[in-house]
């Protein structure tokens, strides 16, 4: 069964070993711009005054992403942050919050306020929470060719007709968009 989470729901989740040891908490999520998948989590210590840890959790080392915690087999799942952040400066792999979402036809759909993550063994960004020009928030699924730059997210034109008001309706909007994409021009 596919489930969806907002990225902000993953931040601050504890990272726990299968033996029950608390290793820290998720600070940030780093995405791969070319695939939309999660590359890794940066980590912070637990507690009010705890600062960032100098370790990261690569997605391949995650045992499970649950509703209350990110589970790992043991402490060896964490890696030194300098070893895995090398691609984090490529365009589109940083923070997408505040970026404009625009269709390939030039219609601005709004501004990204959060990402929607499809959970599973290889989670991907399935869409974005977007604040529209009317100051309301909708969930837009993404499928097909999506381009993320330092300034905007470009989506196929069909995206404009598929949105959900909440996470419970997001799956239906995503399926509907996928059904409509074959009609998009190859040039999109």
N, C-alpha and C positions, 0 to 999 in steps of 0.2 A: 504494500500500500504506500502510495506517495504521500508525503506530508510536507507542508511548507512552514517555514519560520521566517520571521523578519530577522535581519542581521542583528538589529539591536537587542533581540531576545537571546542571542548567542553570547554577546559581550557580557562579561562578568560571571558567566557560568563557571563553576569550579572545574578544575582538571583533576581527576581522581584516578588512582591506580586500581586495578582489579583486587588488590589487597586492602583497599580502603584508605590509602594514604593520599592526603590533599597536597598537590604539587603547586598550586597557584590558581589563577583564574584567567580566563580569556580577556585580553585587553583589546586587540584589534584583529580583524580578519583581513588577510592579504589574498586577493584574487589574482588568477592568471588572466591577463587581458585577452589572450588569444583563444582561450577555451571557455572562460566564464566559470571555471571550477575554483574551488578554494585551494590555494597553495599551502597556506599555513596560518596558524594563529600566533600572534605575539602574546606574551604572557606578563602578568603583573602578580605581585605577591598578594596574599589575602589580608584583608584588614584595612582600616581607614587610612593609616599612614604608610602602608606598604607601597613601594615604588615599583617600577618595571623590573622584571627579571631579565637577565641577559641571555635568555634561552627562548627558543621558539618550538612550536609543536607542528611539524609537517603533517599535512592531512593524511599521508600514507601511514603514519604512526598512530592514528586514532583508531581505537577499537570500536567505539560507538558514540554517536551524538544523540544523547537522550534529552528528554524534556527538562531535566534538572541538572545534568552534568555532562561534561565531555569525559569519556572513559578511555584510559590507556592501559596497556598491559602492565607496564612498570616504569620506573624512573628513566630507563634508557630510551624512552620514546621522545624525550626532549633533546634538542640539539642546540649548540652554540649559535646565537643569532647571527653572527658574522658569516657563518657558513651557508645560510639559506636566504638572506635578504638581497642577494646580488641582483635579482631581476625586479626588485620592488620599485626601481626608479623608471622603468619603461612606461611609456604613455599608456594610460588606462588601467594601470595596476595599483594606483593609489586610491585615494578617497574619491568616491563618486558622489558624495553628498554635495548638493548645491549645483550639480551640473544640469544643464538644460537637456531635456529629452525632445528630440526633433525627428520627424519622419524623413525618409529619403526624398519625399516630395516637397519638403520645406515647411511642414506644419509643426509649430511648437506645441507639445503636449503638456509641458509643465516643467517643474524642477524636482530633481531627485531628493527625497527626504529619508529614504531607507532602501535597502535591497531586500528582495524576497528570495530565500534560499530553499531549493528543493533538497531535502535530506536524502540520505542513502549512502551507499558505499563511496560514490563519487559525487558529492553534492555540487550543484551548479547554481549560478544566479539564474533564477527562473523568471525574474521580473523586478520591477521597482515600485516602491510607493512614491507617488508623484503628487506634488501640490499643483493644482491647475490654476489657471488665471482667475477662476472664481473663488479662490482660497479654500477649496475643498480638496481632500486627499482621496486618491483612487489608487488601486493596485493594477499596474499594467504588466501583463506577461510579455516576455521577450522570446522570440524564436526566429529562426532564419538568420540572415546576415545582420549582425549587430556590431557597430563600431563604437569603441569607447576612446575618446581623446581626453586631453587635459581640460577641454572646455564643454564637451557635450557627448551625449549618447545618441547615436543615429540608429533608428529602427526602421523596419519595413513599413510602408504606408498602411498595410492592413492592421497594424498594431492599434491605430487610432480608434477602431471600432470594437475593441475587446478590452474590457476592464472589469474589475470587481470592486465592490465597496468595502469588502472585508476579506480576511484570509480564508473563511469557509467557502466563499464563492470563487476563490482564485483558481482552483483546479479546473473548473468548468470554463472559465475565461481562457486559460492556457490551452485547453483542448480545442476550443472553438477557434482560437488564433491559428493553431497548427493545421486545422482543417482548411482554413482559408488561404494559407500561404502558397499553395501550388499555383494560384492565379496571379501571384506577383511576377512582375517582369524579371527576367534574368539580369537585367541591368541594375536592379535595386540593390 
